[in-house]
Amino acid sequence: MSTFNDLIRSKELVLVDFSAEWCGPCKMQAPILKELASQVPTDKVKIIKIDVDRNQELAARMNISGVPTLVLYKNGQQVWRQSGMMPLHGLKQLINSYLN
């Protein structure tokens, strides 16, 4: 099984969604991320969902204090981070800016 560090060090951009099952905004963000996944090149972008309740140690290590928190990694380095919901057009713009 891959570790978190292995996943974010891949050659693709990696968008990590730190969320929780009980979180209302997380439930609203989920279909937006699903739609995003269908609109970005899968060979260049990975979208990963991490449940903070099931991965408390990782969430603490990543300083996740609110959900949803979206973090974008490029070559293993965090290049963007936001807590709260993000609309589809904003996420597409963000992804495209790092693909170019």
Gaussian input, Z-matrix of N, CA and C with variables (Angstrom, degrees):
# hf/3-21g

backbone

0 1
 N
 C     1     B1
 C     2     B2     1     A1
 N     3     B3     2     A2     1     D1
 C     4     B4     3     A3     2     D2
 C     5     B5     4     A4     3     D3
 N     6     B6     5     A5     4     D4
 C     7     B7     6     A6     5     D5
 C     8     B8     7     A7     6     D6
 N     9     B9     8     A8     7     D7
 C    10    B10     9     A9     8     D8
 C    11    B11    10    A10     9     D9
 N    12    B12    11    A11    10    D10
 C    13    B13    12    A12    11    D11
 C    14    B14    13    A13    12    D12
 N    15    B15    14    A14    13    D13
 C    16    B16    15    A15    14    D14
 C    17    B17    16    A16    15    D15
 N    18    B18    17    A17    16    D16
 C    19    B19    18    A18    17    D17
 C    20    B20    19    A19    18    D18
 N    21    B21    20    A20    19    D19
 C    22    B22    21    A21    20    D20
 C    23    B23    22    A22    21    D21
 N    24    B24    23    A23    22    D22
 C    25    B25    24    A24    23    D23
 C    26    B26    25    A25    24    D24
 N    27    B27    26    A26    25    D25
 C    28    B28    27    A27    26    D26
 C    29    B29    28    A28    27    D27
 N    30    B30    29    A29    28    D28
 C    31    B31    30    A30    29    D29
 C    32    B32    31    A31    30    D30
 N    33    B33    32    A32    31    D31
 C    34    B34    33    A33    32    D32
 C    35    B35    34    A34    33    D33
 N    36    B36    35    A35    34    D34
 C    37    B37    36    A36    35    D35
 C    38    B38    37    A37    36    D36
 N    39    B39    38    A38    37    D37
 C    40    B40    39    A39    38    D38
 C    41    B41    40    A40    39    D39
 N    42    B42    41    A41    40    D40
 C    43    B43    42    A42    41    D41
 C    44    B44    43    A43    42    D42
 N    45    B45    44    A44    43    D43
 C    46    B46    45    A45    44    D44
 C    47    B47    46    A46    45    D45
 N    48    B48    47    A47    46    D46
 C    49    B49    48    A48    47    D47
 C    50    B50    49    A49    48    D48
 N    51    B51    50    A50    49    D49
 C    52    B52    51    A51    50    D50
 C    53    B53    52    A52    51    D51
 N    54    B54    53    A53    52    D52
 C    55    B55    54    A54    53    D53
 C    56    B56    55    A55    54    D54
 N    57    B57    56    A56    55    D55
 C    58    B58    57    A57    56    D56
 C    59    B59    58    A58    57    D57
 N    60    B60    59    A59    58    D58
 C    61    B61    60    A60    59    D59
 C    62    B62    61    A61    60    D60
 N    63    B63    62    A62    61    D61
 C    64    B64    63    A63    62    D62
 C    65    B65    64    A64    63    D63
 N    66    B66    65    A65    64    D64
 C    67    B67    66    A66    65    D65
 C    68    B68    67    A67    66    D66
 N    69    B69    68    A68    67    D67
 C    70    B70    69    A69    68    D68
 C    71    B71    70    A70    69    D69
 N    72    B72    71    A71    70    D70
 C    73    B73    72    A72    71    D71
 C    74    B74    73    A73    72    D72
 N    75    B75    74    A74    73    D73
 C    76    B76    75    A75    74    D74
 C    77    B77    76    A76    75    D75
 N    78    B78    77    A77    76    D76
 C    79    B79    78    A78    77    D77
 C    80    B80    79    A79    78    D78
 N    81    B81    80    A80    79    D79
 C    82    B82    81    A81    80    D80
 C    83    B83    82    A82    81    D81
 N    84    B84    83    A83    82    D82
 C    85    B85    84    A84    83    D83
 C    86    B86    85    A85    84    D84
 N    87    B87    86    A86    85    D85
 C    88    B88    87    A87    86    D86
 C    89    B89    88    A88    87    D87
 N    90    B90    89    A89    88    D88
 C    91    B91    90    A90    89    D89
 C    92    B92    91    A91    90    D90
 N    93    B93    92    A92    91    D91
 C    94    B94    93    A93    92    D92
 C    95    B95    94    A94    93    D93
 N    96    B96    95    A95    94    D94
 C    97    B97    96    A96    95    D95
 C    98    B98    97    A97    96    D96
 N    99    B99    98    A98    97    D97
 C   100   B100    99    A99    98    D98
 C   101   B101   100   A100    99    D99
 N   102   B102   101   A101   100   D100
 C   103   B103   102   A102   101   D101
 C   104   B104   103   A103   102   D102
 N   105   B105   104   A104   103   D103
 C   106   B106   105   A105   104   D104
 C   107   B107   106   A106   105   D105
 N   108   B108   107   A107   106   D106
 C   109   B109   108   A108   107   D107
 C   110   B110   109   A109   108   D108
 N   111   B111   110   A110   109   D109
 C   112   B112   111   A111   110   D110
 C   113   B113   112   A112   111   D111
 N   114   B114   113   A113   112   D112
 C   115   B115   114   A114   113   D113
 C   116   B116   115   A115   114   D114
 N   117   B117   116   A116   115   D115
 C   118   B118   117   A117   116   D116
 C   119   B119   118   A118   117   D117
 N   120   B120   119   A119   118   D118
 C   121   B121   120   A120   119   D119
 C   122   B122   121   A121   120   D120
 N   123   B123   122   A122   121   D121
 C   124   B124   123   A123   122   D122
 C   125   B125   124   A124   123   D123
 N   126   B126   125   A125   124   D124
 C   127   B127   126   A126   125   D125
 C   128   B128   127   A127   126   D126
 N   129   B129   128   A128   127   D127
 C   130   B130   129   A129   128   D128
 C   131   B131   130   A130   129   D129
 N   132   B132   131   A131   130   D130
 C   133   B133   132   A132   131   D131
 C   134   B134   133   A133   132   D132
 N   135   B135   134   A134   133   D133
 C   136   B136   135   A135   134   D134
 C   137   B137   136   A136   135   D135
 N   138   B138   137   A137   136   D136
 C   139   B139   138   A138   137   D137
 C   140   B140   139   A139   138   D138
 N   141   B141   140   A140   139   D139
 C   142   B142   141   A141   140   D140
 C   143   B143   142   A142   141   D141
 N   144   B144   143   A143   142   D142
 C   145   B145   144   A144   143   D143
 C   146   B146   145   A145   144   D144
 N   147   B147   146   A146   145   D145
 C   148   B148   147   A147   146   D146
 C   149   B149   148   A148   147   D147
 N   150   B150   149   A149   148   D148
 C   151   B151   150   A150   149   D149
 C   152   B152   151   A151   150   D150
 N   153   B153   152   A152   151   D151
 C   154   B154   153   A153   152   D152
 C   155   B155   154   A154   153   D153
 N   156   B156   155   A155   154   D154
 C   157   B157   156   A156   155   D155
 C   158   B158   157   A157   156   D156
 N   159   B159   158   A158   157   D157
 C   160   B160   159   A159   158   D158
 C   161   B161   160   A160   159   D159
 N   162   B162   161   A161   160   D160
 C   163   B163   162   A162   161   D161
 C   164   B164   163   A163   162   D162
 N   165   B165   164   A164   163   D163
 C   166   B166   165   A165   164   D164
 C   167   B167   166   A166   165   D165
 N   168   B168   167   A167   166   D166
 C   169   B169   168   A168   167   D167
 C   170   B170   169   A169   168   D168
 N   171   B171   170   A170   169   D169
 C   172   B172   171   A171   170   D170
 C   173   B173   172   A172   171   D171
 N   174   B174   173   A173   172   D172
 C   175   B175   174   A174   173   D173
 C   176   B176   175   A175   174   D174
 N   177   B177   176   A176   175   D175
 C   178   B178   177   A177   176   D176
 C   179   B179   178   A178   177   D177
 N   180   B180   179   A179   178   D178
 C   181   B181   180   A180   179   D179
 C   182   B182   181   A181   180   D180
 N   183   B183   182   A182   181   D181
 C   184   B184   183   A183   182   D182
 C   185   B185   184   A184   183   D183
 N   186   B186   185   A185   184   D184
 C   187   B187   186   A186   185   D185
 C   188   B188   187   A187   186   D186
 N   189   B189   188   A188   187   D187
 C   190   B190   189   A189   188   D188
 C   191   B191   190   A190   189   D189
 N   192   B192   191   A191   190   D190
 C   193   B193   192   A192   191   D191
 C   194   B194   193   A193   192   D192
 N   195   B195   194   A194   193   D193
 C   196   B196   195   A195   194   D194
 C   197   B197   196   A196   195   D195
 N   198   B198   197   A197   196   D196
 C   199   B199   198   A198   197   D197
 C   200   B200   199   A199   198   D198
 N   201   B201   200   A200   199   D199
 C   202   B202   201   A201   200   D200
 C   203   B203   202   A202   201   D201
 N   204   B204   203   A203   202   D202
 C   205   B205   204   A204   203   D203
 C   206   B206   205   A205   204   D204
 N   207   B207   206   A206   205   D205
 C   208   B208   207   A207   206   D206
 C   209   B209   208   A208   207   D207
 N   210   B210   209   A209   208   D208
 C   211   B211   210   A210   209   D209
 C   212   B212   211   A211   210   D210
 N   213   B213   212   A212   211   D211
 C   214   B214   213   A213   212   D212
 C   215   B215   214   A214   213   D213
 N   216   B216   215   A215   214   D214
 C   217   B217   216   A216   215   D215
 C   218   B218   217   A217   216   D216
 N   219   B219   218   A218   217   D217
 C   220   B220   219   A219   218   D218
 C   221   B221   220   A220   219   D219
 N   222   B222   221   A221   220   D220
 C   223   B223   222   A222   221   D221
 C   224   B224   223   A223   222   D222
 N   225   B225   224   A224   223   D223
 C   226   B226   225   A225   224   D224
 C   227   B227   226   A226   225   D225
 N   228   B228   227   A227   226   D226
 C   229   B229   228   A228   227   D227
 C   230   B230   229   A229   228   D228
 N   231   B231   230   A230   229   D229
 C   232   B232   231   A231   230   D230
 C   233   B233   232   A232   231   D231
 N   234   B234   233   A233   232   D232
 C   235   B235   234   A234   233   D233
 C   236   B236   235   A235   234   D234
 N   237   B237   236   A236   235   D235
 C   238   B238   237   A237   236   D236
 C   239   B239   238   A238   237   D237
 N   240   B240   239   A239   238   D238
 C   241   B241   240   A240   239   D239
 C   242   B242   241   A241   240   D240
 N   243   B243   242   A242   241   D241
 C   244   B244   243   A243   242   D242
 C   245   B245   244   A244   243   D243
 N   246   B246   245   A245   244   D244
 C   247   B247   246   A246   245   D245
 C   248   B248   247   A247   246   D246
 N   249   B249   248   A248   247   D247
 C   250   B250   249   A249   248   D248
 C   251   B251   250   A250   249   D249
 N   252   B252   251   A251   250   D250
 C   253   B253   252   A252   251   D251
 C   254   B254   253   A253   252   D252
 N   255   B255   254   A254   253   D253
 C   256   B256   255   A255   254   D254
 C   257   B257   256   A256   255   D255
 N   258   B258   257   A257   256   D256
 C   259   B259   258   A258   257   D257
 C   260   B260   259   A259   258   D258
 N   261   B261   260   A260   259   D259
 C   262   B262   261   A261   260   D260
 C   263   B263   262   A262   261   D261
 N   264   B264   263   A263   262   D262
 C   265   B265   264   A264   263   D263
 C   266   B266   265   A265   264   D264
 N   267   B267   266   A266   265   D265
 C   268   B268   267   A267   266   D266
 C   269   B269   268   A268   267   D267
 N   270   B270   269   A269   268   D268
 C   271   B271   270   A270   269   D269
 C   272   B272   271   A271   270   D270
 N   273   B273   272   A272   271   D271
 C   274   B274   273   A273   272   D272
 C   275   B275   274   A274   273   D273
 N   276   B276   275   A275   274   D274
 C   277   B277   276   A276   275   D275
 C   278   B278   277   A277   276   D276
 N   279   B279   278   A278   277   D277
 C   280   B280   279   A279   278   D278
 C   281   B281   280   A280   279   D279
 N   282   B282   281   A281   280   D280
 C   283   B283   282   A282   281   D281
 C   284   B284   283   A283   282   D282
 N   285   B285   284   A284   283   D283
 C   286   B286   285   A285   284   D284
 C   287   B287   286   A286   285   D285
 N   288   B288   287   A287   286   D286
 C   289   B289   288   A288   287   D287
 C   290   B290   289   A289   288   D288
 N   291   B291   290   A290   289   D289
 C   292   B292   291   A291   290   D290
 C   293   B293   292   A292   291   D291
 N   294   B294   293   A293   292   D292
 C   295   B295   294   A294   293   D293
 C   296   B296   295   A295   294   D294
 N   297   B297   296   A296   295   D295
 C   298   B298   297   A297   296   D296
 C   299   B299   298   A298   297   D297

   B1=1.4543
   B2=1.5329
   B3=1.3151
   B4=1.4607
   B5=1.5202
   B6=1.3015
   B7=1.4556
   B8=1.5252
   B9=1.3131
   B10=1.4588
   B11=1.5265
   B12=1.3368
   B13=1.4692
   B14=1.5196
   B15=1.3433
   B16=1.4631
   B17=1.5227
   B18=1.3189
   B19=1.4659
   B20=1.5181
   B21=1.3293
   B22=1.4650
   B23=1.5248
   B24=1.3112
   B25=1.4750
   B26=1.5211
   B27=1.3188
   B28=1.4616
   B29=1.5245
   B30=1.3168
   B31=1.4587
   B32=1.5248
   B33=1.3359
   B34=1.4529
   B35=1.5335
   B36=1.3225
   B37=1.4651
   B38=1.5226
   B39=1.3082
   B40=1.4579
   B41=1.5225
   B42=1.3332
   B43=1.4586
   B44=1.5183
   B45=1.3249
   B46=1.4591
   B47=1.5249
   B48=1.3138
   B49=1.4612
   B50=1.5211
   B51=1.3212
   B52=1.4634
   B53=1.5196
   B54=1.3356
   B55=1.4542
   B56=1.5246
   B57=1.3394
   B58=1.4614
   B59=1.5270
   B60=1.3268
   B61=1.4647
   B62=1.5165
   B63=1.3188
   B64=1.4579
   B65=1.5306
   B66=1.3108
   B67=1.4696
   B68=1.5371
   B69=1.3353
   B70=1.4619
   B71=1.5246
   B72=1.3435
   B73=1.4682
   B74=1.5386
   B75=1.3430
   B76=1.4656
   B77=1.5272
   B78=1.3391
   B79=1.4695
   B80=1.5184
   B81=1.3335
   B82=1.4635
   B83=1.5342
   B84=1.3344
   B85=1.4618
   B86=1.5243
   B87=1.3419
   B88=1.4676
   B89=1.5326
   B90=1.3509
   B91=1.4740
   B92=1.5285
   B93=1.3276
   B94=1.4701
   B95=1.5274
   B96=1.3274
   B97=1.4710
   B98=1.5206
   B99=1.3294
   B100=1.4710
   B101=1.5246
   B102=1.3204
   B103=1.4645
   B104=1.5278
   B105=1.3251
   B106=1.4663
   B107=1.5215
   B108=1.3301
   B109=1.4682
   B110=1.5270
   B111=1.3357
   B112=1.4671
   B113=1.5281
   B114=1.3319
   B115=1.4596
   B116=1.5275
   B117=1.3332
   B118=1.4671
   B119=1.5315
   B120=1.3313
   B121=1.4716
   B122=1.5308
   B123=1.3328
   B124=1.4656
   B125=1.5243
   B126=1.3209
   B127=1.4651
   B128=1.5312
   B129=1.3395
   B130=1.4624
   B131=1.5230
   B132=1.3385
   B133=1.4643
   B134=1.5199
   B135=1.3326
   B136=1.4618
   B137=1.5163
   B138=1.3258
   B139=1.4600
   B140=1.5192
   B141=1.3212
   B142=1.4641
   B143=1.5177
   B144=1.3198
   B145=1.4612
   B146=1.5206
   B147=1.3229
   B148=1.4594
   B149=1.5305
   B150=1.3268
   B151=1.4582
   B152=1.5311
   B153=1.3223
   B154=1.4700
   B155=1.5283
   B156=1.3223
   B157=1.4669
   B158=1.5286
   B159=1.3150
   B160=1.4675
   B161=1.5244
   B162=1.3181
   B163=1.4728
   B164=1.5205
   B165=1.3242
   B166=1.4680
   B167=1.5242
   B168=1.3189
   B169=1.4665
   B170=1.5313
   B171=1.3323
   B172=1.4612
   B173=1.5251
   B174=1.3287
   B175=1.4601
   B176=1.5239
   B177=1.3245
   B178=1.4708
   B179=1.5228
   B180=1.3299
   B181=1.4656
   B182=1.5267
   B183=1.3376
   B184=1.4621
   B185=1.5339
   B186=1.3470
   B187=1.4659
   B188=1.5270
   B189=1.3174
   B190=1.4623
   B191=1.5245
   B192=1.3189
   B193=1.4618
   B194=1.5213
   B195=1.3123
   B196=1.4567
   B197=1.5079
   B198=1.3196
   B199=1.4601
   B200=1.5234
   B201=1.3303
   B202=1.4624
   B203=1.5305
   B204=1.3176
   B205=1.4576
   B206=1.5115
   B207=1.3193
   B208=1.4607
   B209=1.5208
   B210=1.3343
   B211=1.4589
   B212=1.5272
   B213=1.3245
   B214=1.4574
   B215=1.5184
   B216=1.3332
   B217=1.4593
   B218=1.5200
   B219=1.3255
   B220=1.4719
   B221=1.5176
   B222=1.3177
   B223=1.4689
   B224=1.5282
   B225=1.3337
   B226=1.4550
   B227=1.5156
   B228=1.3331
   B229=1.4601
   B230=1.5236
   B231=1.3250
   B232=1.4532
   B233=1.5182
   B234=1.3437
   B235=1.4617
   B236=1.5256
   B237=1.3362
   B238=1.4647
   B239=1.5179
   B240=1.3279
   B241=1.4717
   B242=1.5217
   B243=1.3282
   B244=1.4627
   B245=1.5152
   B246=1.3242
   B247=1.4589
   B248=1.5197
   B249=1.3198
   B250=1.4579
   B251=1.5104
   B252=1.3236
   B253=1.4666
   B254=1.5219
   B255=1.3094
   B256=1.4639
   B257=1.5274
   B258=1.3366
   B259=1.4642
   B260=1.5295
   B261=1.3170
   B262=1.4619
   B263=1.5301
   B264=1.3286
   B265=1.4708
   B266=1.5281
   B267=1.3347
   B268=1.4598
   B269=1.5151
   B270=1.3258
   B271=1.4718
   B272=1.5244
   B273=1.3382
   B274=1.4719
   B275=1.5244
   B276=1.3283
   B277=1.4651
   B278=1.5306
   B279=1.3263
   B280=1.4602
   B281=1.5315
   B282=1.3263
   B283=1.4670
   B284=1.5303
   B285=1.3341
   B286=1.4666
   B287=1.5283
   B288=1.3412
   B289=1.4596
   B290=1.5318
   B291=1.3289
   B292=1.4652
   B293=1.5184
   B294=1.3238
   B295=1.4612
   B296=1.5205
   B297=1.3276
   B298=1.4697
   B299=1.5086
   A1=110.07
   A2=115.78
   A3=120.80
   A4=110.73
   A5=115.10
   A6=119.02
   A7=108.68
   A8=116.39
   A9=121.36
   A10=110.18
   A11=116.68
   A12=119.96
   A13=111.96
   A14=117.32
   A15=120.23
   A16=110.68
   A17=116.17
   A18=120.98
   A19=112.02
   A20=117.31
   A21=118.62
   A22=112.90
   A23=118.00
   A24=120.43
   A25=112.50
   A26=117.74
   A27=120.39
   A28=110.21
   A29=116.00
   A30=120.31
   A31=112.07
   A32=116.80
   A33=120.68
   A34=110.58
   A35=115.39
   A36=119.89
   A37=106.34
   A38=117.86
   A39=121.26
   A40=108.48
   A41=115.36
   A42=121.61
   A43=107.42
   A44=116.10
   A45=121.40
   A46=108.81
   A47=115.02
   A48=122.87
   A49=108.12
   A50=116.77
   A51=120.88
   A52=106.34
   A53=116.20
   A54=120.13
   A55=110.38
   A56=115.01
   A57=121.34
   A58=108.57
   A59=116.12
   A60=120.38
   A61=112.56
   A62=118.52
   A63=123.00
   A64=113.47
   A65=116.47
   A66=122.42
   A67=111.27
   A68=116.28
   A69=121.41
   A70=113.74
   A71=118.74
   A72=119.51
   A73=112.44
   A74=117.42
   A75=120.43
   A76=110.52
   A77=115.21
   A78=120.39
   A79=110.70
   A80=117.56
   A81=120.72
   A82=111.00
   A83=117.62
   A84=121.98
   A85=111.12
   A86=117.28
   A87=121.89
   A88=113.90
   A89=120.13
   A90=118.36
   A91=112.98
   A92=116.77
   A93=120.14
   A94=109.25
   A95=116.58
   A96=120.07
   A97=111.29
   A98=116.69
   A99=120.31
   A100=110.00
   A101=116.45
   A102=121.34
   A103=110.11
   A104=116.85
   A105=120.68
   A106=110.43
   A107=116.77
   A108=121.16
   A109=111.69
   A110=116.75
   A111=119.93
   A112=112.22
   A113=117.38
   A114=120.79
   A115=114.78
   A116=117.37
   A117=119.95
   A118=108.86
   A119=117.24
   A120=119.45
   A121=111.01
   A122=116.71
   A123=121.06
   A124=112.74
   A125=117.46
   A126=119.33
   A127=111.33
   A128=117.31
   A129=120.42
   A130=113.94
   A131=117.20
   A132=121.38
   A133=109.60
   A134=115.48
   A135=121.76
   A136=107.73
   A137=115.96
   A138=120.78
   A139=107.09
   A140=115.73
   A141=121.99
   A142=108.97
   A143=116.42
   A144=121.60
   A145=108.47
   A146=116.35
   A147=121.24
   A148=108.60
   A149=115.31
   A150=122.28
   A151=107.91
   A152=116.70
   A153=120.18
   A154=112.28
   A155=117.19
   A156=119.63
   A157=111.51
   A158=116.44
   A159=120.82
   A160=112.45
   A161=116.61
   A162=122.29
   A163=109.74
   A164=115.80
   A165=120.81
   A166=112.65
   A167=116.97
   A168=120.07
   A169=110.68
   A170=116.70
   A171=120.84
   A172=110.36
   A173=117.29
   A174=120.69
   A175=110.64
   A176=116.47
   A177=120.26
   A178=110.59
   A179=116.77
   A180=121.47
   A181=111.26
   A182=116.32
   A183=120.98
   A184=111.78
   A185=116.71
   A186=122.33
   A187=113.01
   A188=115.79
   A189=120.80
   A190=107.63
   A191=116.55
   A192=119.88
   A193=112.15
   A194=117.85
   A195=122.19
   A196=110.05
   A197=115.69
   A198=120.45
   A199=109.05
   A200=118.15
   A201=124.80
   A202=111.53
   A203=115.00
   A204=121.75
   A205=106.77
   A206=116.06
   A207=122.17
   A208=108.19
   A209=115.92
   A210=121.48
   A211=107.71
   A212=116.41
   A213=121.55
   A214=109.30
   A215=115.49
   A216=122.28
   A217=109.63
   A218=114.59
   A219=121.77
   A220=106.18
   A221=116.32
   A222=122.45
   A223=111.74
   A224=116.04
   A225=120.75
   A226=115.13
   A227=117.18
   A228=121.29
   A229=110.18
   A230=116.27
   A231=119.91
   A232=108.34
   A233=116.57
   A234=120.49
   A235=112.42
   A236=116.57
   A237=120.36
   A238=108.52
   A239=115.90
   A240=120.43
   A241=108.53
   A242=115.80
   A243=120.14
   A244=109.82
   A245=115.69
   A246=120.98
   A247=107.72
   A248=116.04
   A249=121.24
   A250=110.77
   A251=114.64
   A252=120.06
   A253=111.59
   A254=113.75
   A255=121.19
   A256=107.01
   A257=118.83
   A258=120.75
   A259=111.66
   A260=114.56
   A261=121.30
   A262=111.96
   A263=117.46
   A264=119.14
   A265=111.07
   A266=117.68
   A267=120.54
   A268=112.13
   A269=116.28
   A270=120.24
   A271=111.22
   A272=117.00
   A273=120.02
   A274=110.58
   A275=116.32
   A276=120.99
   A277=110.24
   A278=115.55
   A279=121.23
   A280=110.85
   A281=116.39
   A282=121.60
   A283=110.11
   A284=116.22
   A285=120.44
   A286=112.00
   A287=117.01
   A288=118.84
   A289=111.24
   A290=117.98
   A291=120.80
   A292=112.50
   A293=117.92
   A294=120.13
   A295=111.28
   A296=116.64
   A297=120.27
   A298=112.21
   D1=138.20
   D2=-179.89
   D3=-73.41
   D4=145.75
   D5=173.60
   D6=-88.45
   D7=166.39
   D8=178.36
   D9=-56.73
   D10=-44.98
   D11=-179.44
   D12=-62.27
   D13=-37.27
   D14=176.22
   D15=-62.22
   D16=-41.74
   D17=-177.98
   D18=-64.48
   D19=-44.26
   D20=-176.23
   D21=-79.08
   D22=-14.59
   D23=179.08
   D24=-89.33
   D25=6.72
   D26=-179.08
   D27=-67.56
   D28=168.38
   D29=-179.18
   D30=-73.11
   D31=-18.42
   D32=178.84
   D33=-81.70
   D34=160.43
   D35=166.19
   D36=-68.07
   D37=143.26
   D38=179.63
   D39=-126.27
   D40=118.34
   D41=175.67
   D42=-102.43
   D43=118.17
   D44=-178.11
   D45=-105.52
   D46=126.93
   D47=177.70
   D48=-104.43
   D49=103.23
   D50=174.82
   D51=-86.02
   D52=118.12
   D53=-174.27
   D54=-144.64
   D55=-178.86
   D56=177.97
   D57=-145.19
   D58=148.94
   D59=-177.93
   D60=-63.06
   D61=-31.55
   D62=-176.48
   D63=-82.64
   D64=-5.85
   D65=-172.13
   D66=-87.37
   D67=116.24
   D68=179.01
   D69=-60.03
   D70=-51.57
   D71=178.31
   D72=-59.78
   D73=-32.23
   D74=177.75
   D75=-63.33
   D76=-39.37
   D77=179.26
   D78=-66.63
   D79=-32.06
   D80=177.38
   D81=-77.75
   D82=-29.10
   D83=179.98
   D84=-73.75
   D85=-31.85
   D86=-174.61
   D87=-54.72
   D88=-49.42
   D89=179.30
   D90=-67.01
   D91=-27.54
   D92=176.60
   D93=-66.10
   D94=-43.44
   D95=178.78
   D96=-67.24
   D97=-35.65
   D98=177.39
   D99=-63.73
   D100=-43.36
   D101=177.50
   D102=-64.45
   D103=-42.50
   D104=177.50
   D105=-58.17
   D106=-44.53
   D107=-179.32
   D108=-58.72
   D109=-31.63
   D110=179.96
   D111=-80.42
   D112=-11.61
   D113=-175.73
   D114=-110.90
   D115=-4.06
   D116=179.00
   D117=-112.28
   D118=154.24
   D119=-179.95
   D120=-67.21
   D121=118.11
   D122=-175.57
   D123=-66.68
   D124=-19.24
   D125=177.23
   D126=-82.00
   D127=-6.94
   D128=-178.12
   D129=-121.28
   D130=-13.57
   D131=-176.70
   D132=-137.97
   D133=131.16
   D134=173.30
   D135=-115.95
   D136=139.24
   D137=175.68
   D138=-118.87
   D139=123.97
   D140=-175.75
   D141=-122.22
   D142=134.90
   D143=176.49
   D144=-106.78
   D145=130.38
   D146=179.10
   D147=-125.30
   D148=122.10
   D149=177.81
   D150=-79.76
   D151=117.78
   D152=-175.99
   D153=-68.20
   D154=-26.83
   D155=178.54
   D156=-72.16
   D157=-34.59
   D158=179.21
   D159=-85.33
   D160=-14.93
   D161=-177.79
   D162=-131.08
   D163=55.67
   D164=-174.06
   D165=-63.72
   D166=-37.39
   D167=-179.44
   D168=-64.62
   D169=-44.41
   D170=178.53
   D171=-65.05
   D172=-43.77
   D173=179.66
   D174=-59.82
   D175=-41.29
   D176=178.22
   D177=-65.37
   D178=-43.76
   D179=-179.74
   D180=-62.24
   D181=-33.04
   D182=-178.39
   D183=-91.28
   D184=5.52
   D185=179.33
   D186=57.27
   D187=42.51
   D188=177.30
   D189=-83.65
   D190=113.59
   D191=-177.70
   D192=-111.03
   D193=-13.20
   D194=178.18
   D195=-144.78
   D196=154.77
   D197=178.11
   D198=-127.81
   D199=146.68
   D200=-2.67
   D201=-75.70
   D202=147.16
   D203=169.52
   D204=-123.82
   D205=125.77
   D206=178.34
   D207=-105.60
   D208=133.37
   D209=179.88
   D210=-131.00
   D211=130.44
   D212=178.60
   D213=-107.23
   D214=131.00
   D215=178.82
   D216=-117.18
   D217=141.97
   D218=173.12
   D219=-132.48
   D220=121.95
   D221=-178.64
   D222=53.78
   D223=39.13
   D224=176.56
   D225=81.63
   D226=-2.03
   D227=-178.75
   D228=-107.19
   D229=135.69
   D230=175.63
   D231=-70.14
   D232=124.88
   D233=-179.39
   D234=-114.62
   D235=-12.28
   D236=-178.89
   D237=-162.17
   D238=149.23
   D239=179.93
   D240=-156.25
   D241=139.35
   D242=176.56
   D243=-151.13
   D244=135.85
   D245=171.42
   D246=-96.00
   D247=142.21
   D248=-178.12
   D249=101.70
   D250=170.73
   D251=-177.55
   D252=-69.88
   D253=152.71
   D254=178.65
   D255=-132.66
   D256=129.61
   D257=179.64
   D258=-71.93
   D259=159.00
   D260=-177.65
   D261=-56.77
   D262=-48.19
   D263=-176.61
   D264=-61.65
   D265=-36.65
   D266=178.11
   D267=-67.39
   D268=-40.04
   D269=178.04
   D270=-66.60
   D271=-41.32
   D272=178.70
   D273=-63.27
   D274=-42.35
   D275=178.53
   D276=-61.20
   D277=-44.89
   D278=179.64
   D279=-59.93
   D280=-51.73
   D281=-178.94
   D282=-58.65
   D283=-47.63
   D284=-178.58
   D285=-61.62
   D286=-33.68
   D287=-179.30
   D288=-67.66
   D289=-27.23
   D290=179.26
   D291=-93.52
   D292=-13.32
   D293=177.15
   D294=-81.36
   D295=-25.78
   D296=-177.04
   D297=-82.12

